[in-house]
């Protein structure tokens, strides 16, 4: 237990007062349904949101709210949190049930949830100043990239459809397939006068993005 905790502390460069709290942040619900990191994840998600919001307002004082909101969405989504976990090599410490025995870096949600739980644990154990330092250090590369705002396909398609037709794109979700720990979602999207396009992903959101991207390419939306 001590060696396990010590390795994590060395990686994150924080010495915890409550070692059990740090350990708990790496326990997935598939490993222990009663004692796991779900509540820490819930807290960490809000802490990340607060600190990233504050940082963006300081970085872009003259930018309008809509643009800042898009930058924010890119910085706090599951993909970015999972990438932080990958950069810190946290996968090796995550405790999961048998269905996740072959946990890899492709399990975005598990990695992201663990990252958020770790942030929640740091906040509870170390306070706001130290968790803010941890987040800004580990989100630094992503914050730097936020100077170039990348609009995701779903948002781009929505803006196009509203501007041209005053209507939102229509998404239809089909029944998911595959095992619960690695599901495949199938989503169809269409806007007025367009063909229907199908997207796939390991979450409904990712499938919607895939479908939207295909339609964008078909319509040559810039």
N, CA, C and O of each residue as an XYZ file, in Angstrom:
888
protein
N       0.833     -1.214      0.000
C       0.000      0.000      0.000
C       0.865      1.260      0.000
O       0.604      2.202     -0.748
N       1.902      1.266      0.853
C       2.756      2.430      0.971
C       3.509      2.709     -0.328
O       3.619      3.859     -0.754
N       4.031      1.639     -0.961
C       4.766      1.810     -2.211
C       3.848      2.313     -3.324
O       4.235      3.164     -4.125
N       2.639      1.783     -3.363
C       1.632      2.172     -4.350
C       1.321      3.658     -4.228
O       1.307      4.378     -5.227
N       1.074      4.110     -3.016
C       0.751      5.506     -2.766
C       1.953      6.405     -3.037
O       1.818      7.495     -3.594
N       3.117      5.935     -2.637
C       4.335      6.729     -2.810
C       4.612      7.012     -4.288
O       5.036      8.111     -4.645
N       4.370      6.018     -5.140
C       4.596      6.184     -6.575
C       3.654      7.236     -7.157
O       4.054      8.066     -7.973
N       2.389      7.182     -6.720
C       1.423      8.175     -7.199
C       1.840      9.568     -6.752
O       1.818     10.515     -7.540
N       2.218      9.688     -5.486
C       2.624     10.991     -4.951
C       3.839     11.547     -5.688
O       3.938     12.756     -5.900
N       4.752     10.680     -6.074
C       5.935     11.117     -6.816
C       5.546     11.655     -8.193
O       6.096     12.651     -8.662
N       4.587     10.977     -8.830
C       4.147     11.405    -10.166
C       3.407     12.735    -10.115
O       3.657     13.623    -10.930
N       2.499     12.870     -9.158
C       1.702     14.100     -9.086
C       2.405     15.201     -8.295
O       1.957     16.347     -8.275
N       3.512     14.841     -7.643
C       4.327     15.784     -6.873
C       3.549     16.441     -5.741
O       3.675     17.636     -5.472
N       2.737     15.609     -5.088
C       1.955     16.053     -3.932
C       2.004     14.961     -2.876
O       1.775     13.790     -3.179
N       2.300     15.335     -1.646
C       2.273     14.372     -0.537
C       0.955     14.526      0.205
O       0.687     15.565      0.807
N       0.143     13.492      0.155
C      -1.184     13.521      0.770
C      -1.123     13.371      2.282
O      -0.291     12.634      2.812
N      -2.017     14.081      2.971
C      -2.191     13.884      4.403
C      -3.040     12.640      4.656
O      -2.760     11.846      5.555
N      -4.091     12.490      3.833
C      -5.005     11.351      3.947
C      -4.722     10.371      2.797
O      -5.225     10.530      1.685
N      -3.913      9.366      3.096
C      -3.498      8.401      2.060
C      -4.688      7.582      1.549
O      -4.732      7.206      0.377
N      -5.655      7.309      2.441
C      -6.827      6.530      2.045
C      -7.662      7.279      1.002
O      -8.257      6.669      0.114
N      -7.694      8.584      1.123
C      -8.435      9.406      0.165
C      -7.792      9.318     -1.217
O      -8.484      9.206     -2.229
N      -6.471      9.371     -1.246
C      -5.758      9.250     -2.521
C      -6.004      7.879     -3.135
O      -6.257      7.769     -4.335
N      -5.931      6.838     -2.319
C      -6.175      5.475     -2.792
C      -7.586      5.330     -3.351
O      -7.790      4.682     -4.378
N      -8.551      5.931     -2.676
C      -9.955      5.829     -3.080
C     -10.190      6.449     -4.451
O     -11.058      5.992     -5.193
N      -9.434      7.476     -4.794
C      -9.629      8.154     -6.075
C      -9.273      7.277     -7.262
O      -9.598      7.617     -8.400
N      -8.613      6.157     -7.016
C      -8.230      5.243     -8.093
C      -9.074      3.963     -8.115
O      -8.770      3.040     -8.870
N     -10.128      3.901     -7.295
C     -10.976      2.712     -7.235
C     -12.209      2.900     -8.117
O     -13.076      3.715     -7.803
N     -12.292      2.164     -9.199
C     -13.432      2.225    -10.122
C     -14.608      1.449     -9.524
O     -14.408      0.497     -8.769
N     -15.825      1.855     -9.862
C     -17.021      1.221     -9.297
C     -17.130     -0.257     -9.662
O     -17.795     -1.015     -8.956
N     -16.483     -0.682    -10.760
C     -16.515     -2.095    -11.136
C     -15.678     -2.938    -10.176
O     -15.852     -4.154    -10.101
N     -14.779     -2.299     -9.452
C     -13.919     -2.989     -8.475
C     -14.598     -3.082     -7.105
O     -14.517     -4.103     -6.422
N     -15.264     -1.997     -6.725
C     -15.954     -1.972     -5.434
C     -17.171     -1.056     -5.562
O     -17.024      0.159     -5.697
N     -18.361     -1.633     -5.520
C     -19.588     -0.859     -5.721
C     -19.876      0.114     -4.580
O     -20.548      1.126     -4.782
N     -19.366     -0.188     -3.375
C     -19.648      0.657     -2.220
C     -18.556      1.697     -1.972
O     -18.846      2.855     -1.671
N     -17.315      1.277     -2.102
C     -16.184      2.184     -1.867
C     -15.482      2.422     -3.198
O     -14.705      1.584     -3.657
N     -15.756      3.562     -3.811
C     -15.162      3.869     -5.118
C     -15.007      5.374     -5.289
O     -15.261      6.146     -4.364
N     -14.588      5.780     -6.482
C     -14.238      7.184     -6.714
C     -15.347      8.031     -7.342
O     -15.077      9.144     -7.795
N     -16.565      7.543     -7.382
C     -17.637      8.264     -8.078
C     -17.907      9.658     -7.495
O     -18.060     10.621     -8.247
N     -17.966      9.771     -6.178
C     -18.248     11.069     -5.567
C     -17.060     12.017     -5.717
O     -17.234     13.224     -5.885
N     -15.864     11.463     -5.656
C     -14.673     12.286     -5.872
C     -14.632     12.790     -7.313
O     -14.219     13.918     -7.582
N     -15.068     11.936     -8.228
C     -15.153     12.322     -9.644
C     -16.134     13.473     -9.817
O     -15.852     14.436    -10.530
N     -17.287     13.369     -9.163
C     -18.317     14.406     -9.213
C     -17.743     15.742     -8.736
O     -17.959     16.781     -9.359
N     -17.020     15.698     -7.636
C     -16.421     16.908     -7.081
C     -15.321     17.441     -7.994
O     -15.262     18.638     -8.278
N     -14.458     16.548     -8.444
C     -13.335     16.956     -9.277
C     -13.770     17.620    -10.567
O     -13.130     18.564    -11.030
N     -14.847     17.136    -11.146
C     -15.383     17.712    -12.373
C     -15.737     19.187    -12.158
O     -15.460     20.029    -13.013
N     -16.350     19.489    -11.011
C     -16.735     20.874    -10.698
C     -15.520     21.737    -10.389
O     -15.483     22.911    -10.755
N     -14.529     21.165     -9.720
C     -13.309     21.915     -9.391
C     -12.554     22.285    -10.666
O     -12.094     23.416    -10.821
N     -12.432     21.320    -11.570
C     -11.771     21.586    -12.855
C     -12.506     22.698    -13.604
O     -11.887     23.619    -14.136
N     -13.831     22.598    -13.636
C     -14.630     23.601    -14.326
C     -14.414     25.000    -13.773
O     -14.284     25.959    -14.533
N     -14.378     25.118    -12.456
C     -14.190     26.425    -11.812
C     -12.821     27.013    -12.143
O     -12.715     28.181    -12.517
N     -11.786     26.205    -12.005
C     -10.423     26.703    -12.203
C     -10.138     27.017    -13.669
O      -9.490     28.018    -13.976
N     -10.615     26.171    -14.566
C     -10.413     26.431    -15.996
C     -11.208     27.666    -16.429
O     -10.719     28.457    -17.237
N     -12.420     27.843    -15.905
C     -13.220     29.040    -16.212
C     -12.483     30.299    -15.789
O     -12.389     31.265    -16.546
N     -11.967     30.275    -14.579
C     -11.234     31.421    -14.042
C     -10.011     31.735    -14.898
O      -9.737     32.900    -15.187
N      -9.277     30.702    -15.305
C      -8.069     30.887    -16.107
C      -8.400     31.466    -17.481
O      -7.707     32.362    -17.961
N      -9.459     30.955    -18.115
C      -9.840     31.432    -19.435
C     -10.256     32.903    -19.417
O      -9.945     33.650    -20.346
N     -10.951     33.314    -18.372
C     -11.359     34.713    -18.258
C     -10.144     35.627    -18.124
O     -10.149     36.757    -18.612
N      -9.104     35.128    -17.458
C      -7.861     35.893    -17.333
C      -7.080     35.922    -18.643
O      -6.457     36.928    -18.984
N      -7.122     34.794    -19.381
C      -6.385     34.692    -20.634
C      -7.029     35.491    -21.766
O      -6.339     36.042    -22.624
N      -8.367     35.543    -21.755
C      -9.100     36.171    -22.861
C     -10.097     37.211    -22.339
O     -11.308     37.028    -22.465
N      -9.588     38.304    -21.750
C     -10.476     39.306    -21.137
C     -11.375     40.030    -22.129
O     -12.417     40.564    -21.750
N     -10.979     40.051    -23.393
C     -11.760     40.784    -24.394
C     -12.598     39.876    -25.299
O     -13.246     40.346    -26.234
N     -12.578     38.587    -25.016
C     -13.316     37.626    -25.845
C     -14.756     37.534    -25.378
O     -15.039     37.689    -24.190
N     -15.676     37.279    -26.314
C     -17.081     37.150    -25.910
C     -17.338     35.787    -25.258
O     -16.550     34.850    -25.389
N     -18.461     35.715    -24.558
C     -18.774     34.517    -23.762
C     -18.898     33.270    -24.612
O     -18.494     32.187    -24.187
N     -19.455     33.408    -25.816
C     -19.654     32.244    -26.677
C     -18.348     31.570    -27.057
O     -18.250     30.343    -27.045
N     -17.343     32.373    -27.397
C     -16.038     31.824    -27.768
C     -15.356     31.192    -26.560
O     -14.763     30.119    -26.669
N     -15.439     31.859    -25.409
C     -14.835     31.315    -24.195
C     -15.495     29.992    -23.820
O     -14.828     29.063    -23.365
N     -16.806     29.916    -24.013
C     -17.536     28.688    -23.697
C     -17.054     27.521    -24.565
O     -16.953     26.393    -24.081
N     -16.757     27.782    -25.834
C     -16.251     26.736    -26.724
C     -14.852     26.292    -26.303
O     -14.535     25.103    -26.340
N     -14.024     27.247    -25.904
C     -12.688     26.915    -25.417
C     -12.801     26.070    -24.148
O     -12.080     25.088    -23.967
N     -13.721     26.476    -23.276
C     -13.949     25.767    -22.015
C     -14.363     24.314    -22.272
O     -13.844     23.391    -21.645
N     -15.299     24.128    -23.198
C     -15.800     22.783    -23.500
C     -14.678     21.866    -23.963
O     -14.656     20.685    -23.615
N     -13.748     22.403    -24.747
C     -12.625     21.601    -25.230
C     -11.644     21.245    -24.118
O     -10.947     20.234    -24.205
N     -11.587     22.071    -23.076
C     -10.603     21.878    -22.005
C     -11.085     20.963    -20.884
O     -10.271     20.378    -20.170
N     -12.394     20.837    -20.724
C     -12.914     20.042    -19.595
C     -13.609     18.762    -20.043
O     -14.148     18.035    -19.209
N     -13.608     18.472    -21.342
C     -14.308     17.272    -21.804
C     -13.556     15.994    -21.428
O     -12.430     16.042    -20.933
N     -14.194     14.864    -21.670
C     -13.632     13.570    -21.285
C     -12.304     13.286    -21.990
O     -11.395     12.703    -21.400
N     -12.201     13.694    -23.235
C     -10.975     13.426    -23.985
C      -9.777     14.131    -23.364
O      -8.709     13.535    -23.224
N      -9.949     15.397    -22.992
C      -8.841     16.151    -22.397
C      -8.463     15.586    -21.033
O      -7.279     15.430    -20.732
N      -9.461     15.277    -20.204
C      -9.173     14.703    -18.887
C      -8.462     13.354    -19.031
O      -7.554     13.041    -18.261
N      -8.881     12.558    -20.020
C      -8.235     11.267    -20.271
C      -6.789     11.467    -20.716
O      -5.904     10.704    -20.329
N      -6.554     12.493    -21.527
C      -5.195     12.776    -21.983
C      -4.292     13.213    -20.833
O      -3.104     12.893    -20.818
N      -4.853     13.939    -19.876
C      -4.082     14.301    -18.680
C      -3.692     13.037    -17.924
O      -2.557     12.901    -17.466
N      -4.651     12.107    -17.795
C      -4.376     10.832    -17.124
C      -3.287     10.045    -17.852
O      -2.427      9.431    -17.222
N      -3.335     10.070    -19.178
C      -2.323      9.372    -19.973
C      -0.952     10.005    -19.787
O       0.047      9.302    -19.636
N      -0.904     11.321    -19.798
C       0.366     12.027    -19.635
C       1.015     11.720    -18.294
O       2.240     11.686    -18.177
N       0.178     11.496    -17.282
C       0.681     11.177    -15.942
C       0.860      9.670    -15.729
O       1.335      9.230    -14.682
N       0.468      8.889    -16.746
C       0.563      7.427    -16.670
C      -0.208      6.872    -15.465
O       0.297      6.026    -14.727
N      -1.423      7.358    -15.282
C      -2.232      6.941    -14.133
C      -2.863      5.566    -14.314
O      -3.278      4.945    -13.336
N      -2.940      5.086    -15.544
C      -3.603      3.814    -15.837
C      -3.092      2.677    -14.960
O      -3.869      1.828    -14.521
N      -1.797      2.660    -14.707
C      -1.180      1.572    -13.950
C      -1.691      1.458    -12.516
O      -1.533      0.413    -11.885
N      -2.302      2.524    -11.996
C      -2.750      2.521    -10.601
C      -4.255      2.292    -10.440
O      -4.733      2.106     -9.321
N      -5.001      2.303    -11.537
C      -6.464      2.204    -11.453
C      -6.898      0.784    -11.115
O      -6.454     -0.178    -11.742
N      -7.764      0.663    -10.123
C      -8.305     -0.634     -9.713
C      -9.684     -0.821    -10.338
O     -10.607     -0.051    -10.071
N      -9.810     -1.837    -11.159
C     -11.080     -2.115    -11.830
C     -11.488     -3.568    -11.637
O     -10.694     -4.398    -11.194
N     -12.745     -3.862    -11.980
C     -13.244     -5.228    -11.895
C     -12.755     -6.072    -13.064
O     -12.002     -5.598    -13.915
N     -13.192     -7.331    -13.095
C     -12.723     -8.289    -14.103
C     -13.037     -7.847    -15.533
O     -12.269     -8.129    -16.454
N     -14.159     -7.158    -15.718
C     -14.534     -6.741    -17.072
C     -13.572     -5.704    -17.640
O     -13.592     -5.418    -18.837
N     -12.729     -5.141    -16.774
C     -11.754     -4.146    -17.223
C     -10.320     -4.645    -17.030
O      -9.391     -3.844    -16.926
N     -10.144     -5.950    -16.983
C      -8.810     -6.505    -16.735
C      -7.778     -6.042    -17.755
O      -6.601     -5.882    -17.429
N      -8.217     -5.829    -18.975
C      -7.294     -5.393    -20.029
C      -7.452     -3.901    -20.301
O      -7.517     -3.471    -21.453
N      -7.511     -3.118    -19.226
C      -7.675     -1.677    -19.345
C      -6.536     -1.072    -20.159
O      -5.359     -1.291    -19.868
N      -6.907     -0.310    -21.181
C      -5.905      0.326    -22.035
C      -6.177      1.822    -22.103
O      -7.159      2.319    -21.552
N      -5.300      2.516    -22.780
C      -5.471      3.962    -22.937
C      -6.644      4.329    -23.833
O      -6.945      5.509    -24.011
N      -7.311      3.318    -24.402
C      -8.486      3.593    -25.231
C      -9.751      3.720    -24.383
O     -10.785      4.170    -24.877
N      -9.673      3.328    -23.115
C     -10.822      3.439    -22.224
C     -10.905      4.879    -21.705
O     -10.565      5.166    -20.558
N     -11.362      5.761    -22.574
C     -11.358      7.191    -22.283
C     -12.125      7.534    -21.017
O     -11.634      8.307    -20.195
N     -13.320      6.978    -20.839
C     -14.159      7.354    -19.704
C     -13.526      6.955    -18.375
O     -13.555      7.732    -17.421
N     -12.961      5.766    -18.300
C     -12.334      5.315    -17.055
C     -11.150      6.207    -16.700
O     -10.983      6.597    -15.545
N     -10.340      6.523    -17.688
C      -9.182      7.388    -17.460
C      -9.625      8.794    -17.059
O      -9.066      9.399    -16.144
N     -10.638      9.301    -17.759
C     -11.145     10.634    -17.462
C     -11.745     10.703    -16.061
O     -11.478     11.643    -15.312
N     -12.554      9.708    -15.709
C     -13.183      9.676    -14.390
C     -12.130      9.630    -13.280
O     -12.283     10.278    -12.245
N     -11.066      8.863    -13.502
C     -10.001      8.765    -12.509
C      -9.283     10.097    -12.349
O      -8.960     10.511    -11.235
N      -9.039     10.755    -13.459
C      -8.395     12.072    -13.417
C      -9.239     13.054    -12.604
O      -8.716     13.782    -11.760
N     -10.546     13.067    -12.865
C     -11.442     13.966    -12.135
C     -11.498     13.602    -10.647
O     -11.534     14.484     -9.789
N     -11.505     12.311    -10.353
C     -11.532     11.863     -8.957
C     -10.254     12.281     -8.232
O     -10.298     12.691     -7.072
N      -9.135     12.176     -8.909
C      -7.856     12.594     -8.320
C      -7.887     14.087     -7.996
O      -7.422     14.504     -6.936
N      -8.429     14.881     -8.901
C      -8.554     16.317     -8.659
C      -9.437     16.570     -7.435
O      -9.120     17.416     -6.600
N     -10.545     15.831     -7.336
C     -11.414     15.975     -6.178
C     -10.699     15.637     -4.884
O     -10.876     16.317     -3.874
N      -9.893     14.586     -4.914
C      -9.138     14.176     -3.729
C      -8.086     15.221     -3.351
O      -7.898     15.519     -2.172
N      -7.413     15.766     -4.339
C      -6.409     16.806     -4.075
C      -7.054     18.024     -3.438
O      -6.511     18.608     -2.499
N      -8.220     18.404     -3.957
C      -8.934     19.557     -3.398
C      -9.285     19.331     -1.917
O      -9.068     20.209     -1.082
N      -9.822     18.163     -1.606
C     -10.215     17.874     -0.224
C      -9.021     17.798      0.712
O      -9.092     18.221      1.866
N      -7.923     17.254      0.201
C      -6.751     17.028      1.065
C      -5.819     18.240      1.125
O      -5.201     18.494      2.159
N      -5.715     18.979      0.036
C      -4.703     20.028     -0.067
C      -5.254     21.448     -0.163
O      -4.521     22.417      0.032
N      -6.549     21.567     -0.465
C      -7.139     22.895     -0.564
C      -7.088     23.486     -1.967
O      -6.508     22.905     -2.884
N      -7.708     24.657     -2.112
C      -7.904     25.254     -3.432
C      -6.593     25.659     -4.106
O      -6.407     25.392     -5.294
N      -5.694     26.290     -3.377
C      -4.453     26.792     -3.983
C      -3.639     25.663     -4.597
O      -3.130     25.801     -5.710
N      -3.513     24.559     -3.892
C      -2.710     23.439     -4.392
C      -3.384     22.697     -5.542
O      -2.711     22.253     -6.473
N      -4.701     22.561     -5.484
C      -5.386     21.879     -6.597
C      -5.367     22.772     -7.830
O      -5.286     22.270     -8.951
N      -5.441     24.077     -7.642
C      -5.346     25.000     -8.773
C      -3.974     24.879     -9.434
O      -3.874     24.875    -10.661
N      -2.933     24.782     -8.635
C      -1.572     24.620     -9.165
C      -1.452     23.322     -9.956
O      -0.858     23.299    -11.034
N      -2.018     22.240     -9.418
C      -1.974     20.938    -10.094
C      -2.682     21.007    -11.441
O      -2.150     20.535    -12.446
N      -3.863     21.586    -11.470
C      -4.649     21.656    -12.708
C      -3.944     22.521    -13.754
O      -3.822     22.114    -14.909
N      -3.487     23.687    -13.368
C      -2.845     24.578    -14.333
C      -1.551     23.984    -14.876
O      -1.220     24.180    -16.045
N      -0.823     23.263    -14.039
C       0.407     22.602    -14.500
C       0.098     21.514    -15.529
O       0.787     21.388    -16.541
N      -0.943     20.735    -15.258
C      -1.238     19.578    -16.108
C      -2.149     19.894    -17.281
O      -2.262     19.093    -18.209
N      -2.790     21.030    -17.253
C      -3.613     21.487    -18.380
C      -2.877     22.539    -19.203
O      -3.435     23.085    -20.155
N      -1.640     22.822    -18.846
C      -0.899     23.909    -19.471
C      -0.846     23.799    -20.995
O      -1.104     24.772    -21.703
N      -0.508     22.607    -21.495
C      -0.396     22.412    -22.946
C      -1.741     22.590    -23.644
O      -1.802     23.100    -24.762
N      -2.811     22.170    -22.985
C      -4.151     22.297    -23.566
C      -4.621     23.756    -23.518
O      -5.302     24.225    -24.430
N      -4.250     24.467    -22.444
C      -4.586     25.881    -22.336
C      -3.870     26.684    -23.417
O      -4.434     27.615    -23.992
N      -2.625     26.312    -23.682
C      -1.853     26.996    -24.727
C      -2.517     26.808    -26.086
O      -2.546     27.728    -26.903
N      -3.051     25.611    -26.323
C      -3.722     25.325    -27.596
C      -5.056     26.038    -27.723
O      -5.597     26.152    -28.823
N      -5.592     26.518    -26.611
C      -6.909     27.152    -26.643
C      -6.885     28.507    -27.351
O      -7.939     29.077    -27.635
N      -5.681     29.028    -27.638
C      -5.614     30.268    -28.421
C      -6.159     30.028    -29.826
O      -6.629     30.950    -30.493
N      -6.087     28.775    -30.259
C      -6.673     28.391    -31.540
C      -7.934     27.572    -31.262
O      -7.866     26.357    -31.074
N      -9.055     28.233    -31.238
C     -10.306     27.555    -30.902
C     -10.720     26.597    -32.006
O     -10.864     26.987    -33.165
N     -10.909     25.342    -31.633
C     -11.366     24.343    -32.585
C     -12.833     24.024    -32.296
O     -13.175     23.530    -31.222
N     -13.686     24.313    -33.268
C     -15.116     24.050    -33.084
C     -15.396     22.600    -33.451
O     -15.046     22.157    -34.544
N     -16.019     21.866    -32.555
C     -16.298     20.456    -32.804
C     -17.372     20.316    -33.887
O     -18.164     21.235    -34.093
N     -17.402     19.163    -34.584
C     -18.327     18.959    -35.705
C     -19.794     19.182    -35.356
O     -20.533     19.774    -36.143
N     -20.221     18.719    -34.190
C     -21.625     18.854    -33.816
C     -22.022     20.325    -33.676
O     -23.096     20.733    -34.120
N     -21.151     21.107    -33.060
C     -21.409     22.544    -32.906
C     -21.413     23.245    -34.253
O     -22.261     24.097    -34.519
N     -20.457     22.879    -35.102
C     -20.365     23.498    -36.432
C     -21.614     23.207    -37.263
O     -22.139     24.095    -37.935
N     -22.087     21.957    -37.214
C     -23.286     21.587    -37.965
C     -24.503     22.324    -37.420
O     -25.354     22.780    -38.183
N     -24.579     22.438    -36.102
C     -25.701     23.133    -35.474
C     -25.735     24.603    -35.896
O     -26.793     25.134    -36.235
N     -24.581     25.251    -35.872
C     -24.518     26.661    -36.251
C     -24.925     26.845    -37.714
O     -25.631     27.796    -38.052
N     -24.478     25.933    -38.578
C     -24.817     26.003    -39.996
C     -26.323     25.843    -40.207
O     -26.938     26.617    -40.941
N     -26.910     24.837    -39.561
C     -28.332     24.546    -39.730
C     -29.207     25.678    -39.195
O     -30.210     26.034    -39.813
N     -28.831     26.239    -38.055
C     -29.609     27.340    -37.478
C     -29.529     28.592    -38.349
O     -30.519     29.299    -38.538
N     -28.338     28.851    -38.872
C     -28.151     30.040    -39.705
C     -28.920     29.932    -41.023
O     -29.531     30.900    -41.477
N     -28.883     28.738    -41.633
C     -29.484     28.571    -42.963
C     -30.969     28.213    -42.916
O     -31.747     28.685    -43.746
N     -31.366     27.381    -41.950
C     -32.748     26.879    -41.936
C     -33.537     27.261    -40.682
O     -34.739     27.009    -40.597
N     -32.853     27.868    -39.715
C     -33.491     28.205    -38.427
C     -34.004     26.959    -37.709
O     -34.971     27.016    -36.950
N     -33.333     25.828    -37.966
C     -33.715     24.558    -37.328
C     -32.466     23.825    -36.838
O     -31.386     23.956    -37.415
N     -32.631     23.055    -35.767
C     -31.537     22.246    -35.247
C     -31.395     20.953    -36.052
O     -32.384     20.469    -36.602
N     -30.193     20.386    -36.133
C     -30.022     19.062    -36.746
C     -30.846     18.033    -35.984
O     -31.071     18.173    -34.782
N     -31.291     17.001    -36.689
C     -32.089     15.948    -36.061
C     -31.226     14.698    -35.883
O     -30.719     14.140    -36.856
N     -31.065     14.267    -34.633
C     -30.273     13.077    -34.325
C     -31.194     11.937    -33.891
O     -32.156     12.144    -33.152
N     -30.888     10.763    -34.352
C     -31.627      9.564    -33.958
C     -30.635      8.537    -33.434
O     -29.704      8.154    -34.142
N     -30.828      8.093    -32.202
C     -29.916      7.123    -31.581
C     -30.491      5.720    -31.682
O     -31.638      5.485    -31.302
N     -29.698      4.794    -32.192
C     -30.112      3.398    -32.291
C     -29.646      2.644    -31.041
O     -28.865      3.173    -30.250
N     -30.115      1.438    -30.871
C     -29.751      0.629    -29.719
C     -28.252      0.347    -29.718
O     -27.684     -0.045    -30.737
N     -27.619      0.552    -28.561
C     -26.170      0.323    -28.492
C     -25.870     -1.173    -28.549
O     -26.699     -1.997    -28.163
N     -24.688     -1.508    -29.029
C     -24.244     -2.897    -29.109
C     -22.908     -3.042    -28.386
O     -22.310     -2.055    -27.958
N     -22.455     -4.273    -28.258
C     -21.182     -4.535    -27.597
C     -21.336     -4.667    -26.093
O     -22.413     -4.400    -25.561
N     -20.274     -5.077    -25.392
C     -20.310     -5.248    -23.929
C     -20.431     -3.906    -23.217
O     -20.091     -2.867    -23.783
N     -20.914     -3.926    -21.981
C     -21.138     -2.687    -21.223
C     -19.862     -1.889    -21.019
O     -19.896     -0.659    -20.981
N     -18.729     -2.585    -20.886
C     -17.476     -1.866    -20.633
C     -16.850     -1.308    -21.909
O     -15.914     -0.511    -21.842
N     -17.358     -1.718    -23.069
C     -16.824     -1.215    -24.332
C     -17.949     -1.148    -25.380
O     -17.895     -1.842    -26.395
N     -18.966     -0.308    -25.126
C     -20.147     -0.266    -25.996
C     -19.886      0.434    -27.327
O     -18.937      1.207    -27.461
N     -20.733      0.153    -28.301
C     -20.686      0.845    -29.589
C     -22.044      1.508    -29.806
O     -23.074      0.835    -29.840
N     -22.035      2.829    -29.953
C     -23.264      3.583    -30.177
C     -23.385      3.922    -31.660
O     -22.393      4.195    -32.335
N     -24.614      3.899    -32.145
C     -24.905      4.214    -33.545
C     -25.913      5.356    -33.578
O     -26.994      5.258    -32.999
N     -25.552      6.432    -34.258
C     -26.398      7.628    -34.296
C     -26.552      8.114    -35.729
O     -25.597      8.107    -36.506
N     -27.753      8.533    -36.065
C     -28.039      9.081    -37.386
C     -28.313     10.581    -37.266
O     -28.962     11.022    -36.317
N     -27.816     11.364    -38.231
C     -28.071     12.802    -38.220
C     -28.530     13.266    -39.597
O     -28.148     12.709    -40.626
N     -29.364     14.303    -39.582
C     -29.871     14.891    -40.830
C     -30.268     16.336    -40.554
O     -30.782     16.655    -39.481
N     -30.025     17.208    -41.531
C     -30.576     18.556    -41.474
C     -31.484     18.725    -42.689
O     -31.547     17.840    -43.542
N     -32.172     19.831    -42.773
C     -33.132     20.051    -43.867
C     -32.458     19.890    -45.233
O     -31.395     20.457    -45.489
N     -33.096     19.110    -46.094
C     -32.650     18.886    -47.476
C     -31.345     18.092    -47.589
O     -30.735     18.065    -48.658
N     -30.914     17.452    -46.513
C     -29.661     16.683    -46.575
C     -29.922     15.183    -46.554
O     -31.016     14.729    -46.218
N     -28.894     14.427    -46.920
C     -28.939     12.979    -46.763
C     -28.786     12.643    -45.277
O     -28.382     13.489    -44.479
N     -29.113     11.407    -44.917
C     -28.916     10.934    -43.551
C     -27.543     10.283    -43.451
O     -27.146      9.513    -44.325
N     -26.822     10.600    -42.378
C     -25.500     10.009    -42.181
C     -25.426      9.319    -40.823
O     -25.990      9.784    -39.833
N     -24.714      8.196    -40.808
C     -24.580      7.378    -39.605
C     -23.188      7.564    -39.004
O     -22.182      7.571    -39.714
N     -23.155      7.715    -37.677
C     -21.893      7.824    -36.959
C     -21.784      6.757    -35.884
O     -22.793      6.276    -35.366
N     -20.555      6.391    -35.554
C     -20.305      5.366    -34.525
C     -19.328      5.907    -33.494
O     -18.487      6.752    -33.802
N     -19.446      5.410    -32.259
C     -18.524      5.828    -31.212
C     -18.730      5.032    -29.945
O     -19.716      4.308    -29.811
N     -17.785      5.165    -29.000
C     -17.903      4.433    -27.731
C     -18.789      5.162    -26.722
O     -18.923      4.732    -25.577
N     -19.393      6.274    -27.162
C     -20.395      6.979    -26.360
C     -21.363      7.633    -27.333
O     -21.049      7.805    -28.511
N     -22.535      7.994    -26.841
C     -23.525      8.652    -27.695
C     -22.961      9.954    -28.251
O     -23.163     10.281    -29.421
N     -22.254     10.692    -27.403
C     -21.670     11.967    -27.817
C     -20.668     11.783    -28.953
O     -20.686     12.525    -29.935
N     -19.790     10.783    -28.810
C     -18.787     10.544    -29.849
C     -19.428     10.091    -31.161
O     -18.959     10.442    -32.243
N     -20.501      9.310    -31.056
C     -21.209      8.857    -32.257
C     -21.873     10.041    -32.959
O     -21.888     10.107    -34.189
N     -22.420     10.971    -32.183
C     -23.031     12.169    -32.753
C     -21.981     13.025    -33.457
O     -22.231     13.575    -34.529
N     -20.816     13.129    -32.849
C     -19.726     13.900    -33.463
C     -19.286     13.268    -34.778
O     -19.020     13.966    -35.756
N     -19.212     11.931    -34.792
C     -18.800     11.209    -35.999
C     -19.818     11.412    -37.124
O     -19.448     11.646    -38.275
N     -21.096     11.320    -36.778
C     -22.153     11.505    -37.770
C     -22.153     12.936    -38.305
O     -22.281     13.163    -39.508
N     -22.006     13.894    -37.392
C     -21.985     15.303    -37.790
C     -20.806     15.596    -38.711
O     -20.941     16.348    -39.676
N     -19.655     15.007    -38.417
C     -18.459     15.218    -39.238
C     -18.675     14.708    -40.666
O     -18.271     15.356    -41.632
N     -19.313     13.550    -40.787
C     -19.582     12.985    -42.117
C     -20.523     13.880    -42.925
O     -20.332     14.066    -44.127
N     -21.530     14.425    -42.263
C     -22.473     15.308    -42.944
C     -21.791     16.627    -43.334
O     -22.044     17.172    -44.408
N     -20.937     17.122    -42.458
C     -20.192     18.347    -42.747
C     -19.332     18.166    -43.989
O     -19.285     19.037    -44.858
N     -18.657     17.035    -44.063
C     -17.827     16.757    -45.232
C     -18.657     16.651    -46.508
O     -18.247     17.117    -47.572
N     -19.836     16.028    -46.383
C     -20.719     15.877    -47.547
C     -21.197     17.236    -48.063
O     -21.325     17.448    -49.269
N     -21.457     18.147    -47.130
C     -21.972     19.470    -47.510
C     -20.858     20.485    -47.747
O     -21.108     21.628    -48.127
N     -19.607     20.037    -47.510
C     -18.439     20.929    -47.684
C     -18.557     22.195    -46.846
O     -18.262     23.295    -47.312
N     -18.997     22.019    -45.591
C     -19.124     23.154    -44.673
C     -17.741     23.522    -44.145
O     -17.023     22.659    -43.640
N     -17.375     24.751    -44.253
C     -16.063     25.229    -43.794
C     -16.159     25.777    -42.377
O     -15.157     26.225    -41.819
